[in-house]
Amino acid sequence: MTVTIVGSQLGDEGKGGVVDLYGEDADLVVRYQGGDNAGHTVVEGGETYKLSLVPSGAVRGKIGVLGNGCVVNPRTLFEEIDTLRERDLDPDVRVARRAHAILPYHRVLDGIEEDVKSEDDQEVGTTGRGIGPTYEDKAGRRGVRIGDLLDPDVLREKLEYVVPQKRAVVEDVYGLSVEDLDDPDAFDVDALFEEYREYGQRLADGDRTVNASAFLAEAMADGKNVMLEGAQGTLIDIDHGNYPYVTSSNPTAGGACTGTGLAPGVVGSGDVIGIVKAYLTRVGSGPMPTELGGVVGDTPGYEEQGEGDNEELATYIREEGDEYGTVTGRPRRVAWLDMPMLRHAARVSGFTGLAVNHVDTLAGLDELQVGHSYTLDGEELETIPATTEEWARCEANFRTFEGWPEQDWDEVAEEGYEALHENARAYLEYISDELGAPIYAVGIGPGRDQSLVLEEPEF
């Protein structure tokens, strides 16, 4: 059986911690989309592990798989593996041969395109890791796959085909000289071939590549439990998110099928756990109808830090929750919980349970607001509209909840859910009722032992 972990908002919901929390019974943890633009944080035994590519199950010693829906930067992969080994972990990570490789020219072009878009206020706010350009090459059928790195002849043939195209984009489209770039070798066939042939050899020597679909099916036939780990969140899904302020893949539960080669009936027969932050954050541009304050460069129309009516509250939550991007370090935009967004996420992925994080962050506030619905052109909406332009015109209709005090969170963790203040429980029960899914876990701190487990998912 499988358990699928899905972000229900805009990323940064705490998926890595939930994977770690429920990972004891898993034999394999599989990332099914995204690349090293995803920052997953795991806290175990007082140690903090920040992972951007290696699946979060590595901290528990589980087999990690990067599925065919991922885009993989071999540099990042081996840097993370080496770093974890220095910390006395020995991650067993397998990579799908059908996954696409991020090459240096993808990162360079990502930065150039974002710079050009910023001149016209069209920037998306990417991490600059080359994720979008790699998926673009995948869709354009000119990508280099992990399996290609294992065959030097195939690798050189593919590089000789695609690199001249990338040079032409730099020189003829953007009017830049490759030689003047910070990394001109990113567009040199010989340099790329030598580096990526070595990565292929290292992957082969470590027996790290797999035919993901067959590998996972065989593992499940042998009785192994598989946890499927999504990156980012529902509202930056390229099909179901606020396009164009989206990632280039499908973080929703459907992406677990296409990104691993497991059938929909396999994924659908297991638990799908929606991860919810008790408030809302995001890094990057795009509408947020329940936003508090704003972040210069990300919040549309926001030009001066400190200008919003709720700026003080936004800053307080940001600092209390340490709301800075794991990968980028950028300050996250902060907003009240957005229920139309969550209803959309629950419908798209079919959540069977919820894990709500950062409940402790909101402690001490006299009251909280929740965006219960929207008003658009005089009509009340309970879910997000289909276009980003419409979403940007939505006004949130708020419900007020009484706040809860600071508690001894270690004591609450020891005693269980009933020790949580009644106002916090009322808030959580509202979320559960609105989404039609039970609360499986409540996060009241960053550590594995700082979660209240109400229900264990069934593998």
N, C-alpha and C positions, 0 to 999 in steps of 0.2 A: 504493500500500500504506500501511498504518498501523502505528504503534508506540504501544502504550498503556502508560502509566506508572501503577502502582497502589500505594498504600500498603498494606503487609501487616499493619500493627499498629494502633496507636491514634492515628495521625497523627504528625507531627514526625519522619518517617523520613529526610528529605532528598530529597524528590521533585523540588524545584525544581532542585537541583544536578545531578540525573541528567538532567532535561529539558535543562538547559544543556549537559551533557557530550555528549549524543547529538544535540543540536539542530542541528549543522552541516549534516546532510543533510536536515533537515526544511525544508519550505517554509512550512508553517502549523503553529502550536501552538494546540491547542484545549482550553480548560477545559470540562469537560462537566457539572459540578455544583458546588454550594456557592456561597459568596459571599465577602464580604470578611472572613469569619471564618477564612479559610485564610491562613497565613503561609508564603510560599515565599522562601527566601533563596538568592541567587545571588552568588558571589564570582568576579569576573573582573578580571584585571589589577590586583590589589590593591584593587579597589573592591568594596564590599559593597552589594548591592541587596536591599532587603526589600520584597517585593511581596505584596499581599493580594488583589488582584483581576486586575490585568493579567497575562496568561499569561507564564510564565518565559522564553519564547523572545524576549521583547522585547529582552533584553540582547544577543542575537545579531542583532537587526534582522529577525526573522521576523514574518510576519503573525500576529497573535494574534486568536483568535475566542473569545468567550464564548458557549457554546452555549445552546440552549433549556432545558437542565436547570439552568442557573445562575439565581441571584437576584442582581440587579445594583443596587447603590446608586450612582446617577449622581454623587452628591457625591464618593464615594470614587474612582470611575473617573476623573473629570476631575482630581481632586487628584493621583492617581498619574501620570497622563499629563503634567500640568504639571510635577510634580517630576522626572520622567525627562527632560523637555525641558530643564530647568535644568541637568541633568547631561550635556547634549550627546547625548541619545538622542532619537529621533523615533519613538515607538511607533506602529505601524499596527495599531490595535485595532478589530475589528468586533464588533458585538453582535447576537445573534439577536433578531429581532423578537418571537419567541415566548417569550423569557426574561421572567421577572417582575421588576418593579421593587420595590426596597425603599423604602418611604416612611418619613418620620419617625415616624409613629404606630406602625409596626412595632417600631422600636427602643425607644420609650417603653414599649409593652406588654410587650416582652421583659424589660425591667428590672423592671417591676411584678410580673410573674408569677414571676420568679425570687426576688424579695424575699418574696413570699407563700409560695412553696414552702420557702424557707429557714427559715421559722418552724416548719415541721413536719419539718425535715431531709429534704425531698424535692427539694432543688435539684439540677439536672443539671450545673451549672457551665458555662453557656453564655457566649459572648463578649459577649453583650448587644448584638449588632449587628443584631438584628431578623431573623435568618435563619429561625428556626422559625416566627414569626408570618407571614412572607411565604409560606413553603411551605404553611402552614395555609390562608391565603387562596387560594392556588393550588388546593389540593384542594377548597376550599369554593366554587370557581367565582365568587369575588368579587375576584380579583386584578387588578392593573393591570399590563399587559404593556408591554414596551419599545415595541412597535408602537403602543400607545395614546398614547404621549407625542408621536407625530408628528402626531396629529390633535387639535387643541384641542377640538373639539366632543365627540369620544369621551372624551377625558381628563376634561372637566368632568362629563359624564354619569356616568362611573364613580366619580368622587370624590363626587358628590352622593349616589350610592347607598351607598357604603361608609363614608364618614366619620361619618355619624350613628350607624351601628352601632358604630363604634369609640368614639365618645363615650359611648354607652350602656354599653359594657363597662367603661369607666373609672368612670363615675358609679354605675351600677346594680349591677354585679357586684363591683367593688372598693371602692365607697363613697368614691371620691375626687372632688375637684373639678378639672376640666380647667384652670380658671384658676389653680389653685395649683401646677400642674406646672411644671417647669423650662422646658418647651417647649410652651406652650399652642397655639402656631401649628401644631403637629403635628396638631391636630384642627380646623383652620380651612380650609374648602374653598377660599376665595379665595386664602389665602396659599400653600397647596399647589399650586393651579392655576398661579399665576404662576411659582413656582419650577420646577415640573416641565415647564411649557410651554417655558421657556427651555432646559431640558436637552434636550427634544425637538428644539428648533430647532438646538441645537449639534450634536446627533447627525446631524441631517439635513444641516446645512451641511458637516460633515466626511465625509459619505457613509459613516457608520460602521455603519449597520444592514443586516442581511442576512437572507434566508431561509436559515437555517444548513444545512439538509439539502441543498437545491439548490446552495448556494454551495460546499459541501464536495464534493459529487458531481461538480460541474463541474470543480473544481480537480483532483480525482483523474483525471477523464477526460482532462485536459490533461497528465497525467503528474506532477502535484505530489505530494510526500510529506507526509503528515499525521501529526503526533504528538498524541496525545490525553492530556491531563494531568488526572489525578484530584486532588481535594483531600481532606484528612483521610485516614482509613485504614479498612481493612476492618472492624475491631471497633467502629467507630462508624457503620457503614452502618445505615440505619434498618430494613432487613429482615434483615441478616445479622450485626448487631452486638449488643452487650450492652444491649438495650432495657430501660429508657428512657434510659440514659446514652449517647445516640447523637446524631448530627447528623440533619438532616431530609431527607437525600438519599442517593443510592447511589454511594459512592466506588469500588465494585467494578467489574470490567470490564464487567458488564452495563449499568451506568449510562452507559458510553461510547456505547452504542447509543441508549438513550432520550434521553440528554442532548445528542445531536448530530443525530440523524436518519439516521445511517449504519446500514446493516443489520447484523445479527449475523454474517452471513457475511463482511462486509467487515472488521469488527473482529477476528473470530476467525481470519481468514486471515493476520493480521500477528502480530508478536511482542507478548506481554503480559509486561512486566517488573515483577516484584514487588520493591518497595523495602523493605529490611530494615535496621533499626538493629541494631548488634551486641549491644545490650542493649535494654531496653524502657522507654519513657517515656509519660506521658500528662498532660494538663492536665484536671482535673475529676474527678468522682466515679465510682464503679463498682468492681467487683472487680478485683484484680490478684493472683492466687495466688502470683506470684514476687516480690512487692514487697519492696524493701529500705527500712527506715525508714518514712517517710510524710510527708505534707504536711498541716498543719492546715487544715481546711475542705474538703479534697478526699478524703483517705483515710478511708473509713468507720470510725467509732469512734476516730479518732486525734485526741486532744485536746491533746497537749503536744509541741511540737517538741523532738526530741532524745531521745525516750523509747524508740525501737526498738533491738533488739540490733544491728542492722546500720546504724544511723543514720550512723555515721562514714563507712562505705563509700558509702552513698547520697549523702551530701554531697560526698564526693570525686568521684564520677562526675558528679554534677550540675555541679560547678564545672569539672571538666576538659572536659566536653562542652558547657558553656554552655547548660545545659538550662533555659531560661526561654522562655515562649511568645513567638513572633514578634509576634503580634497583641496579646496581653494583658500580656506581661511577667511573668506568674505563674510561680512555680517549678514545674517538672514533677516529678511522681512518678517514681521510678526503680525499676526491677526488673531481675532477670536475664531473659535471653532465655526466651521462653515458646513451646516447640515445639508444643503442642496448638493454640495460637492461629495459628501459622504454617501448620500443616497445614490448618486450616480455611480460611485465606486462599488458600492454593494451590489447594484444591479448588474454591472458589467462583469464582475468577477464571481458573484454568487458566494459571498462570505458565509461560512458555516459557523464562524466564531470570530471574536474580536480581541485584540490585545491593545489596551489603552496605556500609553506611556506619559511620563512627565506630569503625573497628577500632583506630585510634591512641588513642582515648580510654581504652581498656581496658589499654593497655600499662603495664607496671610492677606489675601485680597478680600475686601469687604463684600464685593459682589463680582459676578462674571456675566458676560454677555455671550450669547450664542446666536449666530445668524441662522434662524429657523427656516426662513424662506426668502425669496427675492420678490421685488416688484419690478416688472419690465413693461413699459408702455401701459401702465394701469392694470396689468394682469399679475396676479400672484403666481409664482412658480415655486415648486418644491424640488426641482432639480435644475442643473445648469443647462442653459440653452446650447444649441449645437455650434454656434459660431462665437469666436472670441470677441468680435465686435459687439455682439448682443450682450455677451457676458460683461463686457466693460461698462455697459449702460445699466446693469442691474444694481438696484439699491437693496441692501440687506434689511430684512425685518428681524429685529432682535427679540430674544427672550432673555429675561434676567434670572439668574440663579444666585442664591446666597452662597457666599464664599465659605471656606473652611480654614481652620487655624493650622499653624505649624504643629506637627506632631513628632513624637519620637519615632522616626521612621523605622529604625531597627526593631523597636518594640512592636510596631504595627506588622512588620514583616514576619516576626516570630509568632504573633497571635493570629494573623490572618485577616481576611476581608472584613469581618464584622468589627474589627478594631479600627477600621477606617472611619473617619468622621461621617456622620449621617448625611451632611450636605454633599460631601464628595461622592457618597454612594448614590444619592439622588441624581447627581449629575451623570454618573456612569449609567445608571438605569435608564435615564432619558435617552442616552446615545443608543443603548441596546434596543430599547423599544422602537425607536425611530428606524433603525436599520434592520430590525427583525432577526437579530443574531445575538446569541448569548456572549457575555464577557468571559473569555477564557483566562485572561491574565491582566494584571494592573501593575504598571511600573511606577515605583515610588523612590527610585534611585537608580544609578547607573550599573550597579553590580548584579550578578546573577542571583544573589541571595536577597536582593532588594525588589523582588517581584512577588506579587500575590498571585498564586496559581489557583484558579477556581476550577479549572477543568483541563485535563490532559488531552491533546489531540490523539485520535486513533489512527495508527498506521495500518 
